[in-house]
């Protein structure tokens, strides 16, 4: 018996890719600190969707599945590399910043966010940027749903501590 990958309608795949590729890539970019790594992991995420994804699931379920796979791939990447993520200091400056102070503040926050552990970045990004539910976050990072509240609390505390140190040095 030959295992065959599930078939995915090309139009549906285009729709899914169009809808979810940018948010998943942005998530991966923030977690890994590297655009090229985010590109590779995004490609791997969608390849896995083509071979093992939930073809009949609704859009929310697919979104959660994609973020879960992307998060797992990012954590596997760090395990393979045996290193921490790169800091986010090479991210482009915001184009909409009207004043130099805004640019400096954005850079400082981005650098501070880059000091967080990958899992801390992941839970904060998913909760506050992607507006993911605790259930979706739990699935994405491979923990119980009840653990997400604690992880978010700790990540917020750590980010707050880092930002306080930044404020004191400024």
Protein Blocks (a to p, Z undefined) as FASTA:
>chain_A
ZZddddddfklmmmmmmmmmmmmmmmmmmmnopaklmmmmmmmmmmmmmmmpcfkbcfkl
mmmmmmmmmmmmmmmmmmmnopacddfklgccdfklmbfklmmmmmmmmmmmmmpcfklm
mmmmmmmmnopafklmmmmnopafklmmmmmmmmmmmmmmmmmmmmmmZZ
